[in-house]
Amino acid sequence: MKAALMVCALALGLAGCSEYSRQDRAVGGAVIGGGTGALIGAAATGSGTGALVGGLIGAGTGAIIGAETTPRACWARDSYGNRYRVQCP
């Protein structure tokens, strides 16, 4: 249990580093979802198989949610310093 808490703390720390790109948010969501799903699966079934299935489902769901909740308001500056909206990477 102690190891699982350490993995979750590490995952949350890494997720806080993600930028606003879809790929970064998908990875962050997958890490958080996978860790949370594994914990819930292990607690619900008491087996490694439940943790594995919960982790896989959580990682897939977290990646989708992370990518789709990316803010779409990216800004850039032209050579004169004026801001304009661009498509986010």
C-alpha positions as a printed Julia matrix, in Angstrom:
89×3 Matrix{Float64}:
   0.0    0.0     0.0
   2.88   2.32    0.79
   4.34   1.79   -2.67
   0.98   2.54   -4.29
   0.73   5.84   -2.42
   4.23   6.77   -3.51
   3.38   5.99   -7.14
   0.24   8.14   -6.92
   2.17  11.03   -5.4
   4.77  10.78   -8.18
   2.04  10.64  -10.83
   0.32  13.72   -9.47
   3.64  15.55   -9.39
   4.37  14.67  -13.0
   0.86  15.58  -14.09
   1.34  19.04  -12.65
   4.21  19.56  -15.09
   2.12  19.06  -18.2
   1.7   21.97  -20.57
  -1.33  22.79  -22.64
  -0.52  20.56  -25.6
  -2.88  17.66  -26.25
  -0.08  15.11  -26.04
   1.19  16.33  -22.68
  -2.29  16.39  -21.19
  -3.06  12.92  -22.6
   0.07  11.5   -20.96
  -0.71  13.24  -17.67
  -4.28  11.97  -17.76
  -3.12   8.44  -18.55
  -0.69   8.43  -15.63
  -3.25   9.72  -13.15
  -6.03   7.51  -14.51
  -3.84   4.42  -14.59
  -2.67   4.85  -11.02
  -6.13   5.59   -9.71
  -7.67   2.72  -11.67
  -5.05   0.3   -10.38
  -5.7    1.35   -6.78
  -9.45   1.04   -7.15
  -9.16  -2.29   -9.0
  -6.87  -3.72   -6.34
  -9.08  -2.5    -3.51
 -12.26  -3.8    -5.12
 -11.0   -7.27   -6.07
  -8.01  -7.82   -3.81
  -6.02  -9.3    -6.7
  -3.32  -8.29   -9.13
  -5.62  -8.98  -12.06
  -8.13  -6.45  -10.77
  -5.36  -3.89  -10.38
  -4.15  -4.55  -13.92
  -7.61  -4.26  -15.46
  -8.42  -1.16  -13.42
  -5.1    0.41  -14.41
  -5.68  -0.24  -18.11
  -9.22   1.12  -18.05
  -8.14   4.13  -15.98
  -5.19   4.9   -18.25
  -7.32   4.8   -21.39
 -10.05   6.93  -19.89
  -7.56   9.39  -18.39
  -5.76   9.82  -21.71
  -8.99  10.58  -23.55
 -10.23  13.02  -20.91
  -6.82  14.7   -20.64
  -6.56  15.25  -24.39
 -10.12  16.47  -24.83
 -10.0   18.99  -21.99
  -7.02  20.87  -23.43
  -7.66  24.62  -23.47
  -7.78  25.93  -27.02
  -6.7   29.51  -26.33
  -3.06  29.73  -27.42
  -1.46  33.07  -28.17
   1.6   34.15  -30.11
   3.26  37.49  -30.83
   4.15  38.88  -34.23
   7.33  40.79  -35.01
   5.71  44.03  -33.75
   4.75  42.54  -30.38
   1.04  42.25  -31.12
  -0.7   39.19  -29.71
  -2.79  36.97  -31.93
  -4.55  33.65  -31.42
  -3.0   30.51  -32.92
  -3.95  26.85  -32.96
  -2.52  25.04  -29.95
   0.07  22.33  -30.67
